[in-house]
Each structure stands twice: as structure tokens, then as C-alpha cells.
Amino acid sequence: MSIQASDVGALVDEYHTLVDESRQIDGKVDLQRLRGALVADGAWTLDGADRLLDLATDYGSFMLRNALALAVAL
């Protein structure tokens, strides 16, 4: 699968919507609700959604943006 840098912007918008829809009254993200949204709206499997959430919460944007940049360069 080839990744273009422009592909990321659309995904950020899509995931921003899913995250906003998964917020609780106190503003925190309900990760189980987000997991469900990733499966229902993002076409992820349960296992894929779990792995994606683990990556995002364990590594954060600093590490993952560098991994993305390297993947695009490769």
C-alpha cells in the first residue's frame, strides 16, 4: 500500500470527528466508545482498533509522526 502525505489530512479530520463524538461530559475521551466508532465508522476490526488505540495512547504523536514520515519516505 502506497501512502501519500496528502492522505493524512483526511484521516486526521475523520478521526477528529470520531474522537469528538467519543467525549464524555467531562471532556475525556471514552476509549471504549472510540473503539466502537473505529469499528463501526472506520472499518477497523476489533483487533485493529485495539492496536491502533494502543499505538496512539502508548506512543503519541511525536513517535508516530516520525514513523509516518519514514513510511512515506520509504
Protein Blocks (a to p, Z undefined) as FASTA:
>chain_A
ZZdfklmmmmmmmmmmmmmmmpcfkopacfklmmmmmmmmnopafklmmmmmmmmmmnom
mlmmmmmmmmmmZZ
